[in-house]
Amino acid sequence: MQKIKIAVLIYTHDKTDDAKINMDIITSLWQSSKLLSDITIVHAFNGEKNWYPEKYKETDLIRLKNPGHFQGASELIDAGVKKIQDKYKDTDYVIVLSSDTWLIKLNYLESILKQMVKDNLLIASCPWGKPDMNNIFDVGMATDFFIFDFKWAKQYNLFPTNYKQFFDKYIDLFWYIRGSNVSLEKLVFSHYIRGIFKQYNNNNRLKPISLEKMLMLKDREPVHMDTKWTRKMYWPKIGLLTQHEARPKKLILTKAKNIKGESIKKLLSSKNISYFNQH
């Protein structure tokens, strides 16, 4: 299989040390693969400038103001995708990662991309669900780690999500019917379904086609462990780490191979890790 051009979009608010280690993983482990040797890293950041005063290993650093959790994440992803559309038009696939979401098993990532190419799949993710509610049409898709076909997404306007515009227009309806906020996970998935509808113009088979063109990352399901939406933080089989704390990640990294970098070295050699993501 020929090399493919990848853009990695990392989005960060305050987990800056997580973001740096994410870049160490990408530049040392991922790029050791012939398939993944051509990677551009776009880093969208909306924390205070003194938290992250200069670039680390990203190709591009985008700075935004923080409007709040869901809208902030949405605007970071939108800004990162726009940068890729404007500057890296020959990209084949975009891998989106929250700063604290690390993938340390190269063969798993390679297998996802190979299957997406082979079967012409448009997006890879999984339901943002829990054991008793895991239908992606009900809960939306995970946005802390997903991959999409860049050219298809551009053609069918998967982005921008325009979270604020959607929120301002429909929030009263959400509170009235559901008593809940607007979910980024459902908003991104709804844009994907809209893209499928535009491409195939077939409302009768909209759901089946949406699933047929999606690679469901079943090894990560369910994302939450119980009915209280308690997040699972580590999937050893696929090498996915999403812990919010440094200590468990440090223990896992001590056993990882072929992962190097200044920020990883600092974490592994520090007896006191209170510095991690502290601002």
TAQUI-V177605 format. One record per backbone hydrogen bond with DSSP energy under -1.0 kcal/mol. NH is the residue of the N-H (numbers start at 1). CO is the residue of the C=O. If there is no record, write none. Layout:
((NH	CO) (NH	CO))
This chain:
((4	35) (6	38) (7	93) (8	40) (9	95) (10	42) (11	97) (12	44) (16	14) (19	15) (20	16) (21	17) (22	18) (23	19) (24	20) (25	21) (26	22) (27	23) (28	24) (29	25) (30	25) (31	26) (32	29) (33	30) (40	6) (42	8) (43	60) (44	10) (45	62) (46	12) (51	48) (59	41) (60	41) (62	43) (64	45) (72	68) (73	69) (74	70) (75	71) (76	72) (77	73) (78	74) (79	75) (80	76) (81	77) (82	78) (83	79) (84	80) (85	81) (86	82) (87	83) (88	84) (91	88) (92	5) (93	5) (94	148) (95	7) (96	146) (97	9) (98	144) (99	11) (101	98) (102	241) (104	239) (109	105) (110	106) (111	107) (112	108) (113	109) (114	110) (115	111) (116	112) (117	113) (118	114) (119	115) (121	116) (122	213) (124	147) (125	215) (128	140) (129	127) (130	133) (133	130) (138	135) (139	135) (140	136) (141	185) (142	126) (146	96) (147	124) (148	94) (149	122) (150	92) (153	149) (154	150) (155	151) (156	152) (158	153) (166	162) (167	163) (168	164) (169	165) (170	166) (171	167) (174	170) (175	171) (176	172) (177	173) (178	174) (179	174) (187	183) (188	184) (189	185) (190	186) (191	187) (192	188) (193	189) (194	190) (195	191) (196	192) (197	193) (198	194) (199	195) (200	196) (201	197) (206	203) (209	205) (210	206) (211	207) (212	208) (213	209) (214	211) (215	123) (217	125) (218	216) (220	217) (221	218) (224	129) (225	230) (229	226) (232	223) (235	240) (239	235) (240	235) (241	102) (242	233) (250	246) (251	247) (252	248) (253	249) (254	250) (255	252) (265	261) (266	262) (267	263) (268	264) (269	265) (276	273) (278	275))
